[in-house]
Amino acid sequence: MLVVDDEADLVASYERLLRRHGYRVIAEDSRQGGIAVIEREPLVLVISDLRLPDGDGLDVVRAARRAPTPIPAIVVTGFGTAASRQAALAAGACAYLAKPFATANFTAVVQQAVGRSVPE
């Protein structure tokens, strides 16, 4: 599972939660780093911030969808708008979460995206 976000505290929280549920997590803090991981690693899910220091997180989503085996992607943002939600879904995201969000909501979205039960 890949997490692409430039906020170190959020990445650490995502990693703790996802690892507790048995996922191997790779973290990147840039659009370029995220796309590079997508190109070389087998992944079950990509979670990307919308705004990254070197560009648009939707480029990460598009790269995930273009992978030889398309990878589901979740977009998270601290700047949620109806337009950005629509753009994320149009880029191929399977879900869109506006920060802050409840851990239970995040877990449910991850569960749905990977198509398996995530224990509480």
BELMOHU-V413481 format. One record per residue. N is the residue number from 0. RES is the residue in one letter. NEAR is the number of other ideal C-beta (glycine too) atoms within 12 Angstrom. Layout:
BEGIN
N/RES/NEAR
N/RES/NEAR
END
This chain:
BEGIN
0/M/35
1/L/42
2/V/41
3/V/47
4/D/38
5/D/27
6/E/23
7/A/15
8/D/14
9/L/27
10/V/29
11/A/17
12/S/24
13/Y/39
14/E/24
15/R/18
16/L/30
17/L/32
18/R/19
19/R/17
20/H/26
21/G/16
22/Y/28
23/R/18
24/V/30
25/I/28
26/A/32
27/E/37
28/D/27
29/S/25
30/R/30
31/Q/22
32/G/30
33/G/42
34/I/34
35/A/19
36/V/31
37/I/34
38/E/21
39/R/16
40/E/24
41/P/17
42/L/34
43/V/30
44/L/40
45/V/50
46/I/50
47/S/53
48/D/46
49/L/37
50/R/28
51/L/29
52/P/18
53/D/20
54/G/22
55/D/27
56/G/44
57/L/34
58/D/34
59/V/46
60/V/43
61/R/28
62/A/35
63/A/39
64/R/27
65/R/19
66/A/26
67/P/13
68/T/13
69/P/20
70/I/34
71/P/30
72/A/45
73/I/45
74/V/46
75/V/41
76/T/33
77/G/20
78/F/19
79/G/22
80/T/15
81/A/12
82/A/14
83/S/27
84/R/22
85/Q/15
86/A/24
87/A/38
88/L/20
89/A/16
90/A/28
91/G/27
92/A/37
93/C/28
94/A/30
95/Y/36
96/L/36
97/A/24
98/K/24
99/P/15
100/F/26
101/A/13
102/T/20
103/A/14
104/N/20
105/F/30
106/T/26
107/A/20
108/V/30
109/V/38
110/Q/26
111/Q/19
112/A/30
113/V/27
114/G/12
115/R/16
116/S/13
117/V/26
118/P/12
119/E/11
END
